[in-house]
Amino acid sequence: MDNLFLQTDTVNELLARYGVKFGIYKDGIFKEQLFPFDSIPRVISKEEFVYLERGLKQRVDALNMFLKDIYSEKKIVKAGVVPEEFVFASSGYLKECEGITPVKGIYSHISGIDLVQAKDGTWYVLEDNLRVPSGASYPMIARDLCRKSSPVTFRDNAVADNRDYAKLLRTVMDNVNTGGINVILTPGRYNAAYFEHSYLAEQTESVLATGQDLLVDDDVVYYTDYKGKRERVGAIYRRISDDYLDPMTFVADSLIGVPHIMSAYRKGNVGLLNAPGNGVADDKGIYYFVPKMIKFYMGEEPILNNAPTYLPFYENDMQYVLDNFDRLVIKDVAEAGGYGVVFGSFFTKEKKAEFIDSLKREPRRFIAQEVIDFKDLEILDDGKRVERKADLRAFVLTGAKTVVWKSGLTRFSRKPDSFIVNSSQGGGFKDTWVLLR
């Protein structure tokens, strides 16, 4: 017990010393803060991971099929499985990506799938993150520091080594490289995940670049180093959102993007990870249809469950939401990071009436879900072991094949009775041990 407290303190001190932080903007001010680490790991048995692995591969493969279809033939819409309103009204759908086939036909190379485990042991997928999912670096560096502070822990336990993430990521980048160097494109020092950008660049032996370091000439992307040397770029793991990626195609006043990069991408001259336009597939409204996608594209039953979800867009679902409002959680499909999530039971009578008016006016904007009483995990808090809600972000990498990283980011709430675990909402993280036997 004392060793756990000691290790928690030691690792957090080292994380602070090494600048392992994330940034958030609050009231227009950028502030960096630590992502608190807890040394009691989440442990996933070998058998349980095999089950999760199968389900995650199936889900990500289906989502990649959906993206390829939506930006080409749209069979799933024509078949009436997904209403066209849910595709073309999504803020993540980009008409500029119509007809573009990415290198090797892969759209989501790095997928962050958020899961929770109910108290009866059932796993549920809460969210699919297919744009620029972050967080893999935290368990990587925390495990490394834990290994240094307590080598005996990993000598005596058969835990999968999570140091292979960099190799998996590099393999995925190499798979879509069109001939040139690998680049990790960052918005810069004041991005929330800048530490991760620089860390992954180092670990994958890629060049860390900003938009100003890249130039498109004759539909080919080049990187210019500090000496003025120019090198062709073959693959870009971009950590810039779609809107700001190319000022010639999207937001015209973007200062962090690369002019004409979409032209090079359209011509197949550079691999972009993840593909622009992926947001249509991780829209919270589209989430409802993922089990249907799996059946439509793969002819299989979903292995992993969605949380029970209702779309106010449908009349029957709207009525269910109105009848059961007080026991549901309502999510705004345009929000992320734990924002836009409200519990019906928390509303006053007046606020409930206001919210229901909004729901009726904009039914496509919201989804409603049953509240899953998901598993509490032990954490160390002020000298005591206490239990807090925790989720798991699994990382799935798709290159020549789809691979699930034998680790993950376990996030937990530091507030009693809170279901919000996001780092931006004050949560912490812990290591995720996948057992080998």
N, C-alpha and C positions, 0 to 999 in steps of 0.2 A: 504493500500500500504506500509506504513512504517513498519507495522507489518510483512509483507512478507519479506522485506529486513532484518529486525531484526531476523526473524526466520531462514532465509537462513544463515546469519552470525553465529548465535548461533549453529545451527546444524553442520555446517562445522567445527566450533571450537571444538565441542564435538567429531566429527568424527576423527579429527586430534589427540585429546587428547587420545582417545581410540585406536588409531593405526589402524583405518579402512582405509587400503590402498591396492593398488595392485602393483605388481612389474612387471617391464619389463626389458628385456635385450636389450641394445642398444650398438653397437660397442663393444660387449663382456663384457660390464659392467652391473651389476645388479643394478637397481635403483628403489626405492619405491616412489610412489607419491600418492597424494590424488585423489579420484574420486569425482570431484566437484558435490555438491548437489544443486538442485534448488527447492525452496519451492512452486512454483506454480504447483499443481498436474495435471497429466493427468486424466481426468474424463471419465469413460466409463459407459454409462447408463445400467440399469438392462436388458433392451431388447437387447441392443447391445452385452452385455456379453453372454446372452443366445445363441445368434447366433454364437459368437466366440467359446463358449464352445462346441457346437455341432460339429462345423467344426474341432476343434482341437482334440477332442476325436476320430472322424472318421479318421483323418489323422494319428494319432499316432497308433491307432489300426491296420491300414493298413500297416504301416511301421513295426510293430512287426510281422505281418503275413508274410511280405516280407522277413524279416531276418530269420524267422523259415524255410521258404521255400528254401531260397538260401543256407542255410547250411544243407539242407536235400534233398528233392525231386526235387527242381528246376523247378517246374511246370511253373512258369512264363517265364523262359528262353525257355523251351521246346515248349511253346505255341507261342513263337516269339514276346511276348509283350515287353520284355527287351532283347536287343542283348547281347549275352554272352560276347562280347568284353567289354561291359560297366560294367559287374560284375567282371570278372576275371582279367581285366586290372586295376581295381580300387586299389589304394594304401591302401584302407580301407578293402579290402577283405583279410581275413587271412585263408589260407588253413589249418592252425593248428586247426581251430575251426570247421572244417568239422565233421559232425556227433555228435557234442556235443549239447545236449538239456539242457539248463539252468534249474535250479530249478523253478518249476511251468510253464516252457515254456515261460518265459518273457525275452526279450532281452533288450528293452529300458525301464528301470524303471523310469528314470528321463530324460525327453525330454525338450529341450529348443527350442521353435519354434519362429523364428524371423519374425515379420510381420510389414508391413507399411500400413497406411491408405491413399489412394489417396485423392485428394482434392474434388472428387465427393462423398466421403464417403465409397468407395469400399475398402475392406481389401484384401491385397495380402500377401501370404507367400513368404518370400525372401530366407529363409534357414531353414533347419532342423538340429538341433544339438543333436546327439544321443550318443556321446562318453562320454565326461565329461563336460557337459554344466555348466557354472558358472554364478553367479550373483544374486541368490535369496537372499543372506544374506544382500545385500545393501539396498533394499527396506524394509527388515525386521527391520534392526537397525535404518534406517532413520525414519520410521514410529514411532518406539518406542521413539526416541528422539523428534520428532515433537509432539507426544502426551504429553510428559513431559513439553515441552516448551509452548504448547498452548492447554491445555485440552479442552477448550471450543470448539475448532474447531471440534473435533470428538464427542463431546456431541451434537452439533447442526446439524450435517450432518449424514445421514444414509449411512455410508461407511462400506463395508465389512471389518471385522477385519482380517488383514493378519498374525496375530500371530499364525495361525493354520498350517503354513507351516511345522514347526518342527514336529507337530503331524502327518501330512500327510506323511512326509518322514519316520518317525519312524514306522508308520503302514506298509509302503512299505518294509522297511528293515525286520520287523518282519515276513512279509508274506513269505519271501524266506529264513528265518533263519532256518538252518538245526539242530539247537541245540547248543546253546552257546551264547557268547556275540556278540553285534554289534560293528563293528569297522569302523572308517573312516580312510582310508589309504592315507597318504599324502607323497609327495616326500620330504617334509621338509620345513624349514624356508625360503629358497630362491625360493620357487615356487611363481608364480604370484598371486595365489589365496589362499595363506596360511592363511590369515585372515579368509576367508570363511570356510576353513577346520576346523579350531579350533572353530569358532563360531557355526557351525552346529553340531560339536561333543558335545559341551556344551548343545545346545538346544535340541538335541535328546537323551541326556544321553548316548552317545556312547563313546567308547574309541578312542582317537586320537592316531594313531600309525604310525611309519615309517616302512619301510621294515625290518629294523634291529630288530624291536620288535616282528616280526612274524616268526614262524618256522613251517615247514610242516614235520610231523612225521607220517609215515604209511598212507599217503594220507589224513591226518587230519590237519587242521590249528590251531595253538596255539599262544596265546599272552602271553608274559612273562613281568610282571611288574617290577618296579625298585627294588622290594624286592626279585625277583626271583620266584614269584608265577606264575604258568602256568595255563591258562584257555583256554578252547576250544573256537574257534571262529565259529559262525554260519552264519554270513552275513558280507560282506565287501563292504562298499560304497567306491570304489577305485577312487582316484583322480590322478592316475598315468596313462599315456597314454599306449596303448597296447604294443608298442615296448619295454617298459622298465618294464613291469609287472612281467615277469618271465625270468631270464637269461638262464634258461635251455630250454626254448622254443623259445624265441624271441632274442633280442639283448644280446649277451653272456656277454658283459662287463658292463651290467647295475648294478649299485651299489645301486639303490633305490627300486628294485623289491624284490620279495619273491621267492626264488628257489623252484620249484616243485608245486607252487600254481595252475598251470594249471592242474596238475595231480589230485589234490584234487577237483578242479572244475569239471573236466571231470567225476569223480566218483560220483558227486552229493553230496559231503561232505561239500560244502560251497556255499553260494549264493554270486555271484559277481554282483554288481550294478555299472555301466551298464555292460552288457555282452561284453567280448572281441570280436572284429570283427564287431561291429556296424558301423564302419566307411564306410562300403560298402553301407549302406543305407542313409548316409548323405553326400555322395559324390555329388558335385555340378552337375555332369553329370547325376547321378541317379535321382536327384531332378526333372528333366524334366519328368520322368516317374511316379511320385507319383500319379497324377490324374488317370493314366492308372491302377496303382496298386489298387486304391480304387474300380474301376469298376471291375477289375479282381477278387479280393479276396472277395469283399463285395457286388458286384452287385448294387452299388449305384453311383449316380452322386456326384462328389466332391462338398462339401459345400463351402470350401474356394478356392480361385483362386491362382494358381501360377502366378508369373509375366510372361508376354509373353516371352518365351524362345526359343532359336534356338540352335541346335546342329550342328556345322560345320562338324561333323562326317557324317551327311546326306548330299548328294549332293545338294538337293534343299535348305536346310538350309544354307549351305556354300555359295551358290550363293546369297541368301538373305542378309547374313552378309556382303559379299563383296559389294553388291549394296547399302547397307544402313549403312556402317561402321561408318560414321561420326555422326550418331545419336544414336548409341547403346552403351551399357556398356558391356565390355568384362571381364570375370572372369576366372582366372586360377583355375582349380578345386582342385589343391593341396594346395592352400593357404587358410588362415583363418585370422580372426581378422582385416578385412578391407584391408589386403595386397593382392596384385595380382588383384586388381580391377582397371581397366583403362577405361576412357571415350574416345570413338573414336574421339570426337570433340577436344580433347586436344592434339592430335598428330601433329607434324610437318610432312611435306610431306615425308621427309626421314625416320623418325621414323615409320610412318604409313606403308611404304613399307617394312621395316624390320619386323614389327610385323606381317604383312600379310604373309610374307614368313614363319614365325614361325607357324602361324595358319594353313597354308597348309601342313607343314611338320608334325605337331602334332595335328590333328583336335580333337582327343579325349581329349586333355589337356584343351580345352577351351569351355565355353558356352558364348552365347551372349544374352543379354536381352534388351527389350525396357526400356528406362529410365522412371521410374514412378515418376512423380512430386508429391511426397508424402507430406503429411500434415506438415505444420509448427506449432509448439507449442510455446506459449509465455514462455520466460525465463526472468530472471532478470540479467541485465548485466550493470555493471558500473553505477548504479543509474537509469537505464531505463528499460522499458519493450520492448523487441525485440523478433522477431520470428526466430526460427531456426528449421531445419529438425530434426525429431525425429522418432524412431522406437519403437517397443515393443517386448521384449522377454517374451513370455508366458511360464510358467512352467507346464508341464503335467506329472502327476505321475501315474504309472501303477503298481498295485498290484493285489488284488482280483478283483478290478475294476479300470477303468481309470478315473482320477479326474483332473480337471483343477483348479489350484490355483487362488482364487479370488484376484489377485494382479498381479504383474509382474514387470519387469525391463524396465522402459522407459529411453532410452538413447537418448541424443541429441548432435548435433554438436555445438561447440562454435564458429565456423567460419561461417560468412555470406556466403550463396550460396554453402556451402559444403554439400554433401550427405553422407559423412562418419561420422558415429556416435560412432564408437567403442572407448572404454576407452583407448586402446593402441594408438589410433590416436588423443588423446586429448579431447575426448568428456566428457560430464557430465551425470548425471542421475537425475531423479525426481521420486516422488512417483506416484503410479498408483492407483487411487480410482475406485473401482467397486461399484456403487450405489446399494442399496438394495431395493429402491422403486422410 
